[in-house]
Amino acid sequence: MAYDRPTLSELISTTEAQFDARLGTAQARLPASNLSVLARVLAGGEHGLYGFIDWIARQILPDTAEAEVLDRHGSIWGVTRKQATKASGTATVTGIAGATLPTGTALQRSDGLGYLTTSAVTLTGTTAAVPVVASAAGASGNTDAGATLTLPSTLAGVSSTLTVSAGGLSGGADIEADDSLRSRILARIQQAPHGGAAFDYVTWALEVEGVTRAWVNPGYMGPHTVCVTFLCDERADPIPTATDVEAVRAAIAAARPVTAADLYVFAPVPVPLDLTIALTPGTATVKAAVVASLTDFMAREGLPGATIPLSRIREAISQATGETDHSLISPTSPLVCAFGQIAVLGTVSWA
C-alpha cells in the first residue's frame, strides 16, 4: 500500500487538533490565537521534513534518482556520465603563398560561436586546409561543410573568411542527459556484462560521447563477424561521421575479448521514404501536423534492417491533429531496409 504524504493543510489541522485535545481548550483554531500561530510553525517544519524524506526516498534507487545522486549510482556500477565534447575538423583558407595562419587563431561562425586553429598553417599556394576546433564543447559546434568562418581581426596575406571543408566540423556532443545516463545504468543492472554477448557491443558503443542508439548483428558480414551500427540523434543529422565510426570502433576494440570475431563498425546508409498524400483538410496547419507525426514515427520505427509497412504509415498520418481523411498515393509497397540501412523521412508531397 502506497504511503500518502500529508499536505501542509492536513498537518496544520492535525497539530491544532492535538493542542485542543491535550490542553482541553479550543483556542488553537482561533485565528488570533498564539496556539494557532504555533501550530502553523510546527506544521511548516514538519512539512519540510516530509519533503526531505520524500526526496531521499527518490534517490535510493537509480530509476528515480536525480543528477548528482544518479552519477553516484552510476559510479558504483561502473557507468559514468558522458562528457561534452568539442566539434573539430578542417576549414579551407585562401590567401597569398607564404602567408601564415598561426596556432590558436580565433575564428567565428555567423552566429558568433567561436573556433580556434589547432596548428599553424603556411600557404604554399593560394589555398590550404587548416585544422580547427570549437572553443566550447557541445553539439552546437557541429557545422556543415561549406559554412563560413571569419577572422575577427585581419591577418596579412590571409582572407578574412574560411570555408568549412568536406565532412564538416563534427564530433561535438552535449553532456549526457539524466534520462540517457539512467537508461544505461538500468541496462547495466539488468544485463550484467557477459564478456562479449551481443548486448555488450551495444553497451560499449553507447559509452562513446554523442552516441544515442546502437544495434548489433552477429554474422551479418559472414561467419565469425560482429557488425555494429549506431546513430547520434542529438545532432541535426544523426548519421555518424567517419570520425564517429572510428571512435566507436576503437572503444569496442579496447573492451571486447581479444579472441572475439572480426569487428565491423559502420554508419547506417539512410534510405529516404518519399510520400505522396491526398489530405483532408489540406490546410498548411494540418500538413505540418502530418509531417511532425511522420517524423516522430520514423524516429521510432526507422531502425536498421526494419520494414516499414504501409499500414503503419497510414496510422501515423491519421494520428496527426486535424486530419479527418487521407489517401496514401505513394509508396504502394512497404519500405524494406537491410541491417546496414536505416529508413528516414524523405520528401512529403501533397496531391
TORBAVO-64112 format. One record per residue (C-alpha): residue number from 1; residue in three letters; x, y, z. Coordinates in nm, 2 decimals, padded with zeros to 4 digits. Example, Ala and Ser with C-alpha at 12.3 -4.5 7.8 and 13.67 -1.06 7.14 Angstrom:
// residues 2
<bavex 1 ALA <01.23 -00.45 00.78>> <bavex 2 SER <01.37 -00.11 00.71>> 
END
This chain:
// residues 351
<bavex 1 MET <00.00 00.00 00.00>> <bavex 2 ALA <00.14 00.34 -00.10>> <bavex 3 TYR <00.21 00.60 00.17>> <bavex 4 ASP <00.02 00.92 00.13>> <bavex 5 ARG <00.23 01.22 00.23>> <bavex 6 PRO <00.01 01.46 00.43>> <bavex 7 THR <-00.04 01.81 00.29>> <bavex 8 LEU <00.06 02.12 00.48>> <bavex 9 SER <-00.31 02.20 00.55>> <bavex 10 GLU <-00.36 01.85 00.69>> <bavex 11 LEU <-00.05 01.89 00.92>> <bavex 12 ILE <-00.18 02.23 01.04>> <bavex 13 SER <-00.52 02.08 01.12>> <bavex 14 THR <-00.37 01.78 01.29>> <bavex 15 THR <-00.14 02.00 01.51>> <bavex 16 GLU <-00.43 02.23 01.60>> <bavex 17 ALA <-00.64 01.92 01.70>> <bavex 18 GLN <-00.35 01.79 01.92>> <bavex 19 PHE <-00.33 02.13 02.10>> <bavex 20 ASP <-00.70 02.13 02.16>> <bavex 21 ALA <-00.71 01.77 02.28>> <bavex 22 ARG <-00.42 01.79 02.51>> <bavex 23 LEU <-00.48 02.14 02.66>> <bavex 24 GLY <-00.85 02.09 02.70>> <bavex 25 THR <-00.94 02.41 02.52>> <bavex 26 ALA <-01.05 02.51 02.17>> <bavex 27 GLN <-00.81 02.81 02.13>> <bavex 28 ALA <-00.58 02.65 01.87>> <bavex 29 ARG <-00.83 02.71 01.60>> <bavex 30 LEU <-00.89 03.07 01.67>> <bavex 31 PRO <-00.73 03.29 01.41>> <bavex 32 ALA <-00.57 03.53 01.66>> <bavex 33 SER <-00.46 03.26 01.90>> <bavex 34 ASN <-00.09 03.21 01.98>> <bavex 35 LEU <-00.16 02.83 01.96>> <bavex 36 SER <-00.28 02.88 01.60>> <bavex 37 VAL <00.04 03.05 01.51>> <bavex 38 LEU <00.25 02.79 01.68>> <bavex 39 ALA <00.05 02.51 01.51>> <bavex 40 ARG <00.14 02.66 01.17>> <bavex 41 VAL <00.51 02.70 01.26>> <bavex 42 LEU <00.53 02.34 01.38>> <bavex 43 ALA <00.34 02.21 01.08>> <bavex 44 GLY <00.56 02.40 00.84>> <bavex 45 GLY <00.88 02.25 00.98>> <bavex 46 GLU <00.72 01.90 00.98>> <bavex 47 HIS <00.61 01.96 00.61>> <bavex 48 GLY <00.97 02.04 00.52>> <bavex 49 LEU <01.10 01.72 00.69>> <bavex 50 TYR <00.84 01.52 00.49>> <bavex 51 GLY <00.97 01.69 00.18>> <bavex 52 PHE <01.33 01.60 00.25>> <bavex 53 ILE <01.24 01.24 00.33>> <bavex 54 ASP <01.04 01.22 00.01>> <bavex 55 TRP <01.34 01.35 -00.18>> <bavex 56 ILE <01.57 01.10 -00.01>> <bavex 57 ALA <01.33 00.81 -00.10>> <bavex 58 ARG <01.36 00.91 -00.47>> <bavex 59 GLN <01.74 00.90 -00.45>> <bavex 60 ILE <01.76 00.55 -00.31>> <bavex 61 LEU <01.71 00.38 -00.65>> <bavex 62 PRO <01.86 00.49 -00.98>> <bavex 63 ASP <01.52 00.49 -01.17>> <bavex 64 THR <01.41 00.80 -00.98>> <bavex 65 ALA <01.75 00.95 -00.86>> <bavex 66 GLU <01.85 01.29 -00.97>> <bavex 67 ALA <02.17 01.44 -01.12>> <bavex 68 GLU <02.45 01.41 -00.86>> <bavex 69 VAL <02.30 01.10 -00.68>> <bavex 70 LEU <02.24 00.94 -01.02>> <bavex 71 ASP <02.61 01.00 -01.10>> <bavex 72 ARG <02.69 00.82 -00.78>> <bavex 73 HIS <02.47 00.52 -00.86>> <bavex 74 GLY <02.65 00.51 -01.20>> <bavex 75 SER <02.99 00.51 -01.04>> <bavex 76 ILE <02.90 00.21 -00.83>> <bavex 77 TRP <02.81 00.02 -01.14>> <bavex 78 GLY <03.10 00.15 -01.35>> <bavex 79 VAL <02.88 00.37 -01.57>> <bavex 80 THR <03.00 00.73 -01.59>> <bavex 81 ARG <02.82 01.02 -01.75>> <bavex 82 LYS <02.94 01.10 -02.10>> <bavex 83 GLN <03.10 01.45 -02.10>> <bavex 84 ALA <03.05 01.72 -02.36>> <bavex 85 THR <03.30 01.71 -02.65>> <bavex 86 LYS <03.42 01.98 -02.89>> <bavex 87 ALA <03.35 01.97 -03.26>> <bavex 88 SER <03.66 01.96 -03.49>> <bavex 89 GLY <03.75 01.93 -03.85>> <bavex 90 THR <03.92 02.14 -04.12>> <bavex 91 ALA <03.85 02.46 -04.30>> <bavex 92 THR <03.99 02.60 -04.62>> <bavex 93 VAL <04.18 02.92 -04.60>> <bavex 94 THR <04.28 03.13 -04.91>> <bavex 95 GLY <04.55 03.39 -04.94>> <bavex 96 ILE <04.89 03.47 -05.07>> <bavex 97 ALA <05.16 03.20 -05.09>> <bavex 98 GLY <05.39 03.22 -04.79>> <bavex 99 ALA <05.12 03.38 -04.56>> <bavex 100 THR <05.08 03.21 -04.22>> <bavex 101 LEU <04.78 03.14 -04.01>> <bavex 102 PRO <04.92 03.09 -03.65>> <bavex 103 THR <04.81 02.82 -03.40>> <bavex 104 GLY <04.53 02.94 -03.18>> <bavex 105 THR <04.39 03.19 -03.43>> <bavex 106 ALA <04.03 03.28 -03.33>> <bavex 107 LEU <03.76 03.22 -03.59>> <bavex 108 GLN <03.39 03.29 -03.56>> <bavex 109 ARG <03.07 03.14 -03.72>> <bavex 110 SER <02.79 03.37 -03.84>> <bavex 111 ASP <02.60 03.32 -03.51>> <bavex 112 GLY <02.90 03.42 -03.30>> <bavex 113 LEU <03.02 03.07 -03.20>> <bavex 114 GLY <03.40 03.06 -03.17>> <bavex 115 TYR <03.66 02.83 -03.30>> <bavex 116 LEU <04.04 02.81 -03.28>> <bavex 117 THR <04.30 02.68 -03.52>> <bavex 118 THR <04.49 02.39 -03.37>> <bavex 119 SER <04.81 02.41 -03.57>> <bavex 120 ALA <04.99 02.68 -03.77>> <bavex 121 VAL <04.95 02.66 -04.15>> <bavex 122 THR <05.17 02.83 -04.41>> <bavex 123 LEU <05.02 02.86 -04.76>> <bavex 124 THR <05.23 02.70 -05.02>> <bavex 125 GLY <04.98 02.81 -05.28>> <bavex 126 THR <04.66 03.02 -05.27>> <bavex 127 THR <04.47 02.77 -05.05>> <bavex 128 ALA <04.54 02.54 -04.76>> <bavex 129 ALA <04.35 02.32 -04.51>> <bavex 130 VAL <04.37 02.43 -04.15>> <bavex 131 PRO <04.25 02.22 -03.86>> <bavex 132 VAL <04.00 02.39 -03.63>> <bavex 133 VAL <03.82 02.30 -03.30>> <bavex 134 ALA <03.53 02.47 -03.13>> <bavex 135 SER <03.61 02.69 -02.84>> <bavex 136 ALA <03.33 02.54 -02.63>> <bavex 137 ALA <03.22 02.18 -02.60>> <bavex 138 GLY <02.87 02.09 -02.72>> <bavex 139 ALA <02.66 01.97 -03.02>> <bavex 140 SER <02.61 02.34 -03.12>> <bavex 141 GLY <02.97 02.34 -03.25>> <bavex 142 ASN <02.89 02.09 -03.53>> <bavex 143 THR <02.89 02.27 -03.86>> <bavex 144 ASP <02.80 02.16 -04.21>> <bavex 145 ALA <03.05 02.17 -04.50>> <bavex 146 GLY <03.05 02.49 -04.69>> <bavex 147 ALA <02.97 02.71 -04.39>> <bavex 148 THR <03.18 03.03 -04.34>> <bavex 149 LEU <03.41 03.11 -04.06>> <bavex 150 THR <03.55 03.46 -04.03>> <bavex 151 LEU <03.86 03.61 -03.87>> <bavex 152 PRO <03.76 03.88 -03.62>> <bavex 153 SER <04.09 04.07 -03.70>> <bavex 154 THR <04.28 04.08 -04.02>> <bavex 155 LEU <04.60 03.89 -04.09>> <bavex 156 ALA <04.84 03.99 -04.36>> <bavex 157 GLY <04.81 03.78 -04.68>> <bavex 158 VAL <04.51 03.58 -04.55>> <bavex 159 SER <04.15 03.61 -04.65>> <bavex 160 SER <03.92 03.71 -04.36>> <bavex 161 THR <03.68 03.42 -04.45>> <bavex 162 LEU <03.74 03.05 -04.43>> <bavex 163 THR <03.52 02.77 -04.57>> <bavex 164 VAL <03.44 02.45 -04.37>> <bavex 165 SER <03.58 02.16 -04.57>> <bavex 166 ALA <03.40 01.85 -04.68>> <bavex 167 GLY <03.29 01.64 -04.39>> <bavex 168 GLY <03.21 01.95 -04.19>> <bavex 169 LEU <03.31 02.01 -03.83>> <bavex 170 SER <03.18 01.71 -03.63>> <bavex 171 GLY <03.22 01.52 -03.30>> <bavex 172 GLY <03.06 01.79 -03.08>> <bavex 173 ALA <02.83 01.65 -02.82>> <bavex 174 ASP <02.64 01.79 -02.52>> <bavex 175 ILE <02.69 01.64 -02.17>> <bavex 176 GLU <02.48 01.33 -02.13>> <bavex 177 ALA <02.13 01.40 -02.00>> <bavex 178 ASP <02.00 01.23 -01.69>> <bavex 179 ASP <01.75 01.01 -01.88>> <bavex 180 SER <02.02 00.87 -02.10>> <bavex 181 LEU <02.26 00.80 -01.81>> <bavex 182 ARG <01.97 00.65 -01.62>> <bavex 183 SER <01.88 00.41 -01.90>> <bavex 184 ARG <02.24 00.29 -01.93>> <bavex 185 ILE <02.27 00.23 -01.56>> <bavex 186 LEU <01.95 00.03 -01.56>> <bavex 187 ALA <02.07 -00.17 -01.86>> <bavex 188 ARG <02.39 -00.24 -01.67>> <bavex 189 ILE <02.20 -00.36 -01.37>> <bavex 190 GLN <01.95 -00.57 -01.57>> <bavex 191 GLN <02.21 -00.71 -01.81>> <bavex 192 ALA <02.54 -00.79 -01.65>> <bavex 193 PRO <02.84 -00.80 -01.89>> <bavex 194 HIS <02.88 -01.14 -02.05>> <bavex 195 GLY <03.23 -01.08 -02.19>> <bavex 196 GLY <03.12 -01.04 -02.55>> <bavex 197 ALA <02.75 -01.11 -02.57>> <bavex 198 ALA <02.56 -00.92 -02.84>> <bavex 199 PHE <02.42 -00.66 -02.59>> <bavex 200 ASP <02.78 -00.60 -02.46>> <bavex 201 TYR <02.86 -00.45 -02.80>> <bavex 202 VAL <02.56 -00.22 -02.78>> <bavex 203 THR <02.67 -00.11 -02.43>> <bavex 204 TRP <03.03 -00.04 -02.54>> <bavex 205 ALA <02.90 00.17 -02.83>> <bavex 206 LEU <02.67 00.37 -02.61>> <bavex 207 GLU <02.96 00.47 -02.39>> <bavex 208 VAL <03.10 00.68 -02.66>> <bavex 209 GLU <03.02 01.05 -02.65>> <bavex 210 GLY <02.74 01.15 -02.89>> <bavex 211 VAL <02.61 00.80 -02.95>> <bavex 212 THR <02.24 00.77 -02.85>> <bavex 213 ARG <02.13 00.44 -03.01>> <bavex 214 ALA <02.33 00.14 -03.13>> <bavex 215 TRP <02.25 -00.21 -03.28>> <bavex 216 VAL <02.45 -00.52 -03.32>> <bavex 217 ASN <02.41 -00.80 -03.58>> <bavex 218 PRO <02.64 -01.10 -03.53>> <bavex 219 GLY <02.73 -01.28 -03.86>> <bavex 220 TYR <02.60 -01.00 -04.09>> <bavex 221 MET <02.93 -00.98 -04.28>> <bavex 222 GLY <02.98 -01.36 -04.27>> <bavex 223 PRO <03.07 -01.63 -04.02>> <bavex 224 HIS <03.26 -01.51 -03.71>> <bavex 225 THR <03.18 -01.14 -03.76>> <bavex 226 VAL <03.02 -00.89 -03.54>> <bavex 227 CYS <02.86 -00.58 -03.70>> <bavex 228 VAL <02.77 -00.27 -03.51>> <bavex 229 THR <02.59 00.04 -03.64>> <bavex 230 PHE <02.46 00.34 -03.45>> <bavex 231 LEU <02.31 00.69 -03.45>> <bavex 232 CYS <02.38 01.03 -03.30>> <bavex 233 ASP <02.02 01.16 -03.25>> <bavex 234 GLU <02.11 01.48 -03.07>> <bavex 235 ARG <02.25 01.63 -03.40>> <bavex 236 ALA <02.06 01.78 -03.69>> <bavex 237 ASP <02.20 01.49 -03.90>> <bavex 238 PRO <02.20 01.18 -03.68>> <bavex 239 ILE <02.40 00.97 -03.93>> <bavex 240 PRO <02.75 00.92 -03.78>> <bavex 241 THR <03.06 01.07 -03.95>> <bavex 242 ALA <03.38 00.88 -04.02>> <bavex 243 THR <03.53 01.03 -03.70>> <bavex 244 ASP <03.23 00.89 -03.50>> <bavex 245 VAL <03.27 00.55 -03.66>> <bavex 246 GLU <03.64 00.53 -03.57>> <bavex 247 ALA <03.57 00.64 -03.21>> <bavex 248 VAL <03.31 00.37 -03.17>> <bavex 249 ARG <03.53 00.11 -03.33>> <bavex 250 ALA <03.83 00.20 -03.11>> <bavex 251 ALA <03.61 00.19 -02.79>> <bavex 252 ILE <03.47 -00.15 -02.88>> <bavex 253 ALA <03.81 -00.29 -02.98>> <bavex 254 ALA <03.95 -00.19 -02.65>> <bavex 255 ALA <03.67 -00.35 -02.45>> <bavex 256 ARG <03.59 -00.67 -02.64>> <bavex 257 PRO <03.77 -01.01 -02.58>> <bavex 258 VAL <04.10 -01.04 -02.77>> <bavex 259 THR <03.97 -01.37 -02.92>> <bavex 260 ALA <03.65 -01.22 -03.04>> <bavex 261 ALA <03.53 -01.24 -03.40>> <bavex 262 ASP <03.61 -00.98 -03.67>> <bavex 263 LEU <03.45 -00.65 -03.59>> <bavex 264 TYR <03.28 -00.42 -03.84>> <bavex 265 VAL <03.15 -00.08 -03.73>> <bavex 266 PHE <02.97 00.14 -03.98>> <bavex 267 ALA <02.72 00.43 -04.02>> <bavex 268 PRO <02.38 00.32 -04.15>> <bavex 269 VAL <02.30 00.43 -04.50>> <bavex 270 PRO <01.99 00.65 -04.50>> <bavex 271 VAL <01.71 00.53 -04.72>> <bavex 272 PRO <01.45 00.81 -04.77>> <bavex 273 LEU <01.09 00.73 -04.75>> <bavex 274 ASP <00.92 00.97 -05.00>> <bavex 275 LEU <00.54 01.00 -04.97>> <bavex 276 THR <00.26 01.15 -05.18>> <bavex 277 ILE <-00.05 01.21 -04.97>> <bavex 278 ALA <-00.40 01.34 -05.06>> <bavex 279 LEU <-00.50 01.50 -04.73>> <bavex 280 THR <-00.83 01.63 -04.59>> <bavex 281 PRO <-00.84 01.90 -04.49>> <bavex 282 GLY <-00.54 02.02 -04.68>> <bavex 283 THR <-00.45 02.32 -04.48>> <bavex 284 ALA <-00.10 02.43 -04.40>> <bavex 285 THR <-00.16 02.36 -04.03>> <bavex 286 VAL <-00.28 02.00 -04.09>> <bavex 287 LYS <00.01 01.94 -04.33>> <bavex 288 ALA <00.26 02.05 -04.08>> <bavex 289 ALA <00.10 01.82 -03.82>> <bavex 290 VAL <00.12 01.53 -04.06>> <bavex 291 VAL <00.49 01.59 -04.12>> <bavex 292 ALA <00.55 01.62 -03.75>> <bavex 293 SER <00.37 01.29 -03.69>> <bavex 294 LEU <00.56 01.11 -03.96>> <bavex 295 THR <00.89 01.25 -03.83>> <bavex 296 ASP <00.81 01.11 -03.49>> <bavex 297 PHE <00.70 00.78 -03.64>> <bavex 298 MET <01.02 00.74 -03.84>> <bavex 299 ALA <01.23 00.81 -03.53>> <bavex 300 ARG <01.06 00.52 -03.36>> <bavex 301 GLU <01.02 00.27 -03.65>> <bavex 302 GLY <01.31 00.35 -03.88>> <bavex 303 LEU <01.56 00.11 -03.74>> <bavex 304 PRO <01.84 -00.07 -03.92>> <bavex 305 GLY <01.70 -00.37 -04.10>> <bavex 306 ALA <01.34 -00.26 -04.04>> <bavex 307 THR <01.05 -00.30 -04.27>> <bavex 308 ILE <00.81 00.00 -04.27>> <bavex 309 PRO <00.46 -00.14 -04.35>> <bavex 310 LEU <00.20 00.08 -04.54>> <bavex 311 SER <-00.05 00.03 -04.26>> <bavex 312 ARG <00.19 00.18 -04.00>> <bavex 313 ILE <00.25 00.48 -04.23>> <bavex 314 ARG <-00.13 00.54 -04.27>> <bavex 315 GLU <-00.17 00.51 -03.90>> <bavex 316 ALA <00.10 00.78 -03.84>> <bavex 317 ILE <-00.08 01.01 -04.08>> <bavex 318 SER <-00.42 00.95 -03.92>> <bavex 319 GLN <-00.27 01.04 -03.57>> <bavex 320 ALA <-00.19 01.40 -03.69>> <bavex 321 THR <-00.40 01.66 -03.52>> <bavex 322 GLY <-00.67 01.79 -03.75>> <bavex 323 GLU <-00.66 01.51 -04.01>> <bavex 324 THR <-01.00 01.37 -04.09>> <bavex 325 ASP <-00.92 01.17 -04.40>> <bavex 326 HIS <-00.63 01.09 -04.63>> <bavex 327 SER <-00.52 00.87 -04.92>> <bavex 328 LEU <-00.16 00.74 -04.94>> <bavex 329 ILE <-00.09 00.76 -05.31>> <bavex 330 SER <00.27 00.65 -05.28>> <bavex 331 PRO <00.46 00.44 -05.18>> <bavex 332 THR <00.25 00.14 -05.28>> <bavex 333 SER <00.47 -00.12 -05.11>> <bavex 334 PRO <00.65 -00.15 -04.78>> <bavex 335 LEU <00.99 00.00 -04.75>> <bavex 336 VAL <01.24 -00.28 -04.67>> <bavex 337 CYS <01.59 -00.20 -04.53>> <bavex 338 ALA <01.89 -00.42 -04.47>> <bavex 339 PHE <02.08 -00.40 -04.14>> <bavex 340 GLY <02.32 -00.16 -04.30>> <bavex 341 GLN <02.04 00.08 -04.40>> <bavex 342 ILE <01.80 00.30 -04.20>> <bavex 343 ALA <01.47 00.44 -04.32>> <bavex 344 VAL <01.44 00.82 -04.29>> <bavex 345 LEU <01.16 01.06 -04.38>> <bavex 346 GLY <01.22 01.19 -04.73>> <bavex 347 THR <01.01 01.43 -04.93>> <bavex 348 VAL <00.64 01.46 -04.85>> <bavex 349 SER <00.43 01.57 -05.15>> <bavex 350 TRP <00.06 01.67 -05.15>> <bavex 351 ALA <-00.18 01.55 -05.42>> 
END
